[in-house]
Amino acid sequence: MRQTAFIVLFILLAASCSGPDPSPGKGAFPPLFPDPGLFLSAIGHCRVQPLPQKISGLTVPHHLLAADLLAAAFGRIQGHDYRRIVLLSPDHFSRSQTPFAVTRRDFDTALGRLTTDRAAVGRLLSNPLVTKSSLFSHEHGVQALLPFIAHYFPQARILPITIRQNSRPADWEALAQTLAPLLDANTLLVQSTDFSHYLPQPEAKRRDQETLRVLSGGDPQEVLTLTEPGHLDSRGCQYLQLKLQRQVFGASPTVIANRNSQEYTSEQLQKTTSYIVQLYSAQPLPVEGSRSYFFGGDTFCGRFVAKKLAAPESRAALARQVLKITGSRPLILNLEGVLQEKCPEAPGPYTLCMEDALSLPLLQGLKVQAVSLANNHSYDLGEDSYREMRRTLVEQGVACLENRKVLDLGAFYLAGFTDVDNQGAEKIARLTAQDLKGLSRIKKDKPLFALIHWGREYTDQAGPREQALAALLEDRGVEVIIGCHSHRASSLAATRKSCRVFSLGNFLFDQDNPRVSGVLLEAVFFPQGTYFLRVHPLHNLYRSPGGAR
């Protein structure tokens, strides 16, 4: 049935877009898709819960094969008041005479009429790169979205803009300057974009993952490394969305869906199209229908932490604060120190020991799936104590990531390394290229991440050595590099090929000074095996187990 729908929609699009432009009249554009049934069916089957937060941007496909994704995206943001909706679309058939086109005409849709924001159009026309055009009568990048807008936001005025494929980054920057003053708290910026085109699903998945890494970093400049149509059908649309969201709203993307047209049919397709649905907000948004894993940084449950968490109410408050972010999804931590049934009376200031009675229930309550023992404190009490700790953790259902070893965590492989080691005379720069050799033998059936203990304490930037090690890891197939040890959090940097977080900082450590900070890194996995990364700020859990700032 879905295969039939796919063929019918393809024929409909081809026919509707092949005719000549109508005369530039003054009346409303007629609907390109006049049958309300397709839109009402998708809306009627939508079961998503509306978001309590008002978002500033939305990226959706324009292939009506994915009408369910469109309905779910608009359904999540219904109930909020948007007075203006700016719609960025590719100029699929290059009918505009300038890089950008607009219209003053209204639009009739299968679900009602939409009024164009003529005053805003006038502002845009002050830019010589923007002209009026009647191309909107046949532009499915606009027309496929309008019935959903008419249903969910019938009172909003719309500002559709098309972007030619041969427009340049300088053109996009010029449009951003003209468009930015029109964006306010009552404006929604909608990007109409389909992603990888004309590829078999395995290759489309690879291209989607490259795009998702770029979106994880959120840097508009990285969009320039993507290709049309291999990655997406309009770099200009995606560039402007990222640029304006960051500049005007301080917002970043949350990807809530990544799907391929192959998923709509059992017949093997040689040419597919991918869809990536994005929501934009200054605050992290929930992602439903996917698997998430969280990574936390340096974790130590002994010494002054143990004293502070001795009270049950403090432990419960800390768990609530963390679980509010993770939603009880699996958590992976860098466990600094040695777990023991009983710690020595005076282990010394640089010997880290944690007692089982407090630490193990805390790890279980936080839903910790794995801990990294690849750090400079795991052997503080010797090899026998290390082996006992590892055995205890495994018996409690917590996987142990050891130095130069790899864990299979279901959706991805996780390799562990430490460049800092308290054993022996040399304590830093312990990792060698030989230690990384085994990575090349890991199967390529799922993504490979690495959790590495490295760098200088209290820094949030990788130095030359960390940059060189990261390049070696990437050469051996590591896609995501996650660092620990510095006690200070850094940002997420991303390119098409890889993502790096130099330091997650502290998850829980008995340090209370302005230099320390922490974040949680979330990896959201979609059904086809691709992932999107995002960072969640984390308050100092040692200073304030109850969550007070």
KAURQUI-V126955 format. One record per residue. N is the residue number from 0. RES is the residue in three letters. SS is DSSP state (hx for helix, st for strand, lp for the rest). BURIAL is I if it has 9 or more other ideal C-beta (glycine too) atoms within 8 Angstrom, else O. Layout:
# KAURQUI-V126955
N|RES|SS|BURIAL, N|RES|SS|BURIAL
This chain:
# KAURQUI-V126955
0|MET|lp|O, 1|ARG|hx|O, 2|GLN|hx|I, 3|THR|hx|O, 4|ALA|hx|I, 5|PHE|hx|I, 6|ILE|hx|O, 7|VAL|hx|O, 8|LEU|hx|I, 9|PHE|hx|O, 10|ILE|hx|O, 11|LEU|hx|I, 12|LEU|hx|I, 13|ALA|hx|O, 14|ALA|hx|O, 15|SER|hx|I, 16|CYS|lp|I, 17|SER|lp|O, 18|GLY|lp|O, 19|PRO|lp|O, 20|ASP|lp|O, 21|PRO|lp|O, 22|SER|lp|O, 23|PRO|lp|O, 24|GLY|lp|O, 25|LYS|lp|O, 26|GLY|lp|O, 27|ALA|lp|O, 28|PHE|st|I, 29|PRO|lp|O, 30|PRO|lp|I, 31|LEU|lp|I, 32|PHE|lp|I, 33|PRO|lp|O, 34|ASP|lp|O, 35|PRO|hx|I, 36|GLY|hx|O, 37|LEU|hx|I, 38|PHE|hx|I, 39|LEU|hx|I, 40|SER|hx|I, 41|ALA|hx|I, 42|ILE|hx|I, 43|GLY|hx|O, 44|HIS|lp|O, 45|CYS|lp|I, 46|ARG|lp|O, 47|VAL|lp|O, 48|GLN|lp|O, 49|PRO|lp|I, 50|LEU|lp|I, 51|PRO|lp|O, 52|GLN|lp|O, 53|LYS|lp|O, 54|ILE|lp|I, 55|SER|lp|I, 56|GLY|st|I, 57|LEU|st|I, 58|THR|st|I, 59|VAL|st|I, 60|PRO|lp|I, 61|HIS|lp|I, 62|HIS|lp|I, 63|LEU|hx|I, 64|LEU|hx|I, 65|ALA|hx|I, 66|ALA|hx|I, 67|ASP|hx|I, 68|LEU|hx|I, 69|LEU|hx|I, 70|ALA|hx|I, 71|ALA|hx|I, 72|ALA|hx|I, 73|PHE|hx|I, 74|GLY|hx|I, 75|ARG|hx|I, 76|ILE|lp|I, 77|GLN|lp|I, 78|GLY|lp|O, 79|HIS|lp|O, 80|ASP|lp|O, 81|TYR|lp|I, 82|ARG|lp|O, 83|ARG|st|I, 84|ILE|st|I, 85|VAL|st|I, 86|LEU|st|I, 87|LEU|st|I, 88|SER|st|I, 89|PRO|st|I, 90|ASP|lp|I, 91|HIS|lp|I, 92|PHE|lp|O, 93|SER|lp|O, 94|ARG|lp|I, 95|SER|lp|I, 96|GLN|lp|O, 97|THR|lp|I, 98|PRO|lp|I, 99|PHE|st|I, 100|ALA|st|I, 101|VAL|st|I, 102|THR|lp|I, 103|ARG|lp|O, 104|ARG|lp|I, 105|ASP|lp|I, 106|PHE|st|I, 107|ASP|st|I, 108|THR|st|I, 109|ALA|lp|I, 110|LEU|lp|I, 111|GLY|st|O, 112|ARG|st|I, 113|LEU|st|I, 114|THR|st|O, 115|THR|st|I, 116|ASP|lp|I, 117|ARG|hx|O, 118|ALA|hx|O, 119|ALA|hx|I, 120|VAL|hx|I, 121|GLY|hx|O, 122|ARG|hx|I, 123|LEU|hx|I, 124|LEU|lp|I, 125|SER|lp|O, 126|ASN|lp|I, 127|PRO|lp|O, 128|LEU|lp|I, 129|VAL|st|I, 130|THR|st|I, 131|LYS|st|I, 132|SER|lp|I, 133|SER|lp|I, 134|LEU|hx|I, 135|PHE|hx|I, 136|SER|hx|I, 137|HIS|lp|I, 138|GLU|lp|I, 139|HIS|hx|I, 140|GLY|hx|I, 141|VAL|hx|I, 142|GLN|hx|I, 143|ALA|hx|I, 144|LEU|hx|I, 145|LEU|hx|I, 146|PRO|hx|I, 147|PHE|hx|I, 148|ILE|hx|I, 149|ALA|hx|I, 150|HIS|hx|I, 151|TYR|hx|I, 152|PHE|lp|I, 153|PRO|lp|O, 154|GLN|lp|O, 155|ALA|lp|I, 156|ARG|st|I, 157|ILE|st|I, 158|LEU|st|I, 159|PRO|st|I, 160|ILE|st|I, 161|THR|st|I, 162|ILE|st|I, 163|ARG|lp|I, 164|GLN|lp|I, 165|ASN|lp|O, 166|SER|lp|I, 167|ARG|lp|O, 168|PRO|hx|O, 169|ALA|hx|O, 170|ASP|hx|I, 171|TRP|hx|I, 172|GLU|hx|I, 173|ALA|hx|I, 174|LEU|hx|I, 175|ALA|hx|I, 176|GLN|hx|O, 177|THR|hx|I, 178|LEU|hx|I, 179|ALA|hx|I, 180|PRO|lp|O, 181|LEU|lp|I, 182|LEU|lp|I, 183|ASP|lp|O, 184|ALA|lp|O, 185|ASN|lp|O, 186|THR|st|I, 187|LEU|st|I, 188|LEU|st|I, 189|VAL|st|I, 190|GLN|st|I, 191|SER|st|I, 192|THR|lp|I, 193|ASP|lp|I, 194|PHE|st|I, 195|SER|lp|I, 196|HIS|st|I, 197|TYR|st|O, 198|LEU|st|I, 199|PRO|lp|I, 200|GLN|hx|I, 201|PRO|hx|O, 202|GLU|hx|I, 203|ALA|hx|I, 204|LYS|hx|I, 205|ARG|hx|O, 206|ARG|hx|I, 207|ASP|hx|I, 208|GLN|hx|I, 209|GLU|hx|I, 210|THR|hx|I, 211|LEU|hx|I, 212|ARG|hx|I, 213|VAL|hx|I, 214|LEU|hx|I, 215|SER|hx|I, 216|GLY|hx|I, 217|GLY|lp|I, 218|ASP|lp|I, 219|PRO|hx|O, 220|GLN|hx|O, 221|GLU|hx|I, 222|VAL|hx|I, 223|LEU|hx|O, 224|THR|hx|O, 225|LEU|lp|I, 226|THR|lp|O, 227|GLU|lp|I, 228|PRO|lp|I, 229|GLY|lp|I, 230|HIS|lp|I, 231|LEU|st|I, 232|ASP|lp|I, 233|SER|lp|I, 234|ARG|hx|I, 235|GLY|hx|I, 236|CYS|hx|I, 237|GLN|hx|I, 238|TYR|hx|I, 239|LEU|hx|I, 240|GLN|hx|I, 241|LEU|hx|I, 242|LYS|hx|I, 243|LEU|hx|I, 244|GLN|hx|I, 245|ARG|hx|I, 246|GLN|hx|O, 247|VAL|hx|I, 248|PHE|hx|I, 249|GLY|lp|O, 250|ALA|lp|I, 251|SER|st|I, 252|PRO|st|I, 253|THR|st|I, 254|VAL|st|I, 255|ILE|st|I, 256|ALA|st|I, 257|ASN|st|I, 258|ARG|st|I, 259|ASN|st|I, 260|SER|hx|I, 261|GLN|hx|I, 262|GLU|hx|O, 263|TYR|hx|I, 264|THR|lp|I, 265|SER|lp|O, 266|GLU|lp|O, 267|GLN|lp|O, 268|LEU|lp|I, 269|GLN|lp|O, 270|LYS|lp|O, 271|THR|st|I, 272|THR|st|I, 273|SER|st|I, 274|TYR|st|I, 275|ILE|st|I, 276|VAL|st|I, 277|GLN|st|I, 278|LEU|st|I, 279|TYR|st|I, 280|SER|st|I, 281|ALA|lp|O, 282|GLN|lp|O, 283|PRO|lp|O, 284|LEU|lp|I, 285|PRO|lp|O, 286|VAL|lp|I, 287|GLU|lp|O, 288|GLY|lp|O, 289|SER|lp|I, 290|ARG|st|O, 291|SER|st|I, 292|TYR|st|I, 293|PHE|st|I, 294|PHE|st|I, 295|GLY|st|I, 296|GLY|st|I, 297|ASP|st|I, 298|THR|st|I, 299|PHE|lp|I, 300|CYS|lp|I, 301|GLY|lp|I, 302|ARG|hx|O, 303|PHE|hx|O, 304|VAL|hx|I, 305|ALA|hx|I, 306|LYS|hx|O, 307|LYS|hx|I, 308|LEU|lp|I, 309|ALA|lp|O, 310|ALA|lp|O, 311|PRO|hx|O, 312|GLU|hx|O, 313|SER|hx|I, 314|ARG|hx|I, 315|ALA|hx|O, 316|ALA|hx|I, 317|LEU|hx|I, 318|ALA|hx|I, 319|ARG|hx|I, 320|GLN|hx|I, 321|VAL|hx|I, 322|LEU|hx|I, 323|LYS|hx|O, 324|ILE|hx|I, 325|THR|hx|I, 326|GLY|lp|O, 327|SER|lp|O, 328|ARG|lp|I, 329|PRO|st|I, 330|LEU|st|I, 331|ILE|st|I, 332|LEU|st|I, 333|ASN|st|I, 334|LEU|st|I, 335|GLU|lp|I, 336|GLY|lp|I, 337|VAL|st|I, 338|LEU|st|I, 339|GLN|st|I, 340|GLU|lp|O, 341|LYS|lp|O, 342|CYS|lp|I, 343|PRO|lp|O, 344|GLU|lp|O, 345|ALA|lp|O, 346|PRO|lp|I, 347|GLY|lp|O, 348|PRO|lp|O, 349|TYR|lp|O, 350|THR|lp|I, 351|LEU|lp|I, 352|CYS|st|I, 353|MET|st|I, 354|GLU|st|I, 355|ASP|hx|I, 356|ALA|hx|O, 357|LEU|hx|I, 358|SER|hx|I, 359|LEU|hx|I, 360|PRO|hx|I, 361|LEU|hx|I, 362|LEU|hx|I, 363|GLN|hx|I, 364|GLY|hx|O, 365|LEU|lp|I, 366|LYS|lp|I, 367|VAL|st|I, 368|GLN|st|I, 369|ALA|st|I, 370|VAL|st|I, 371|SER|st|I, 372|LEU|lp|I, 373|ALA|lp|I, 374|ASN|lp|I, 375|ASN|lp|I, 376|HIS|lp|I, 377|SER|lp|I, 378|TYR|lp|I, 379|ASP|lp|I, 380|LEU|lp|I, 381|GLY|lp|O, 382|GLU|hx|O, 383|ASP|hx|O, 384|SER|hx|I, 385|TYR|hx|I, 386|ARG|hx|O, 387|GLU|hx|I, 388|MET|hx|I, 389|ARG|hx|I, 390|ARG|hx|O, 391|THR|hx|I, 392|LEU|hx|I, 393|VAL|hx|I, 394|GLU|hx|O, 395|GLN|lp|I, 396|GLY|lp|O, 397|VAL|lp|I, 398|ALA|st|I, 399|CYS|st|I, 400|LEU|st|I, 401|GLU|lp|I, 402|ASN|lp|O, 403|ARG|lp|O, 404|LYS|st|I, 405|VAL|st|I, 406|LEU|st|I, 407|ASP|st|O, 408|LEU|lp|I, 409|GLY|lp|O, 410|ALA|lp|I, 411|PHE|st|I, 412|TYR|st|I, 413|LEU|st|I, 414|ALA|st|I, 415|GLY|st|I, 416|PHE|st|I, 417|THR|st|I, 418|ASP|lp|I, 419|VAL|st|I, 420|ASP|lp|I, 421|ASN|lp|I, 422|GLN|lp|O, 423|GLY|lp|O, 424|ALA|lp|O, 425|GLU|lp|O, 426|LYS|lp|I, 427|ILE|st|O, 428|ALA|lp|O, 429|ARG|lp|I, 430|LEU|lp|I, 431|THR|lp|O, 432|ALA|hx|O, 433|GLN|hx|O, 434|ASP|hx|O, 435|LEU|hx|I, 436|LYS|hx|O, 437|GLY|hx|O, 438|LEU|hx|I, 439|SER|hx|O, 440|ARG|hx|O, 441|ILE|lp|I, 442|LYS|lp|O, 443|LYS|lp|O, 444|ASP|lp|O, 445|LYS|lp|O, 446|PRO|st|I, 447|LEU|st|I, 448|PHE|st|I, 449|ALA|st|I, 450|LEU|st|I, 451|ILE|st|I, 452|HIS|st|I, 453|TRP|lp|I, 454|GLY|lp|I, 455|ARG|lp|O, 456|GLU|lp|O, 457|TYR|lp|O, 458|THR|lp|I, 459|ASP|lp|I, 460|GLN|lp|O, 461|ALA|lp|I, 462|GLY|lp|I, 463|PRO|hx|O, 464|ARG|hx|I, 465|GLU|hx|I, 466|GLN|hx|I, 467|ALA|hx|O, 468|LEU|hx|I, 469|ALA|hx|I, 470|ALA|hx|O, 471|LEU|hx|I, 472|LEU|hx|I, 473|GLU|hx|I, 474|ASP|hx|O, 475|ARG|lp|I, 476|GLY|lp|I, 477|VAL|lp|I, 478|GLU|lp|I, 479|VAL|st|I, 480|ILE|st|I, 481|ILE|st|I, 482|GLY|st|I, 483|CYS|st|I, 484|HIS|lp|I, 485|SER|lp|I, 486|HIS|lp|I, 487|ARG|lp|I, 488|ALA|st|I, 489|SER|lp|I, 490|SER|lp|O, 491|LEU|st|I, 492|ALA|st|I, 493|ALA|st|I, 494|THR|lp|I, 495|ARG|lp|I, 496|LYS|lp|O, 497|SER|lp|I, 498|CYS|st|I, 499|ARG|st|I, 500|VAL|st|I, 501|PHE|lp|I, 502|SER|lp|I, 503|LEU|st|I, 504|GLY|st|I, 505|ASN|st|I, 506|PHE|st|I, 507|LEU|st|I, 508|PHE|lp|I, 509|ASP|lp|I, 510|GLN|lp|O, 511|ASP|lp|O, 512|ASN|lp|O, 513|PRO|lp|O, 514|ARG|lp|O, 515|VAL|lp|I, 516|SER|lp|I, 517|GLY|st|I, 518|VAL|st|I, 519|LEU|st|I, 520|LEU|st|I, 521|GLU|st|I, 522|ALA|st|I, 523|VAL|st|I, 524|PHE|st|I, 525|PHE|lp|I, 526|PRO|lp|O, 527|GLN|lp|I, 528|GLY|lp|I, 529|THR|lp|I, 530|TYR|st|I, 531|PHE|st|I, 532|LEU|st|I, 533|ARG|st|I, 534|VAL|st|I, 535|HIS|st|I, 536|PRO|st|O, 537|LEU|st|I, 538|HIS|lp|I, 539|ASN|lp|I, 540|LEU|lp|I, 541|TYR|lp|I, 542|ARG|lp|O, 543|SER|lp|I, 544|PRO|lp|I, 545|GLY|lp|O, 546|GLY|lp|I, 547|ALA|lp|O, 548|ARG|lp|O
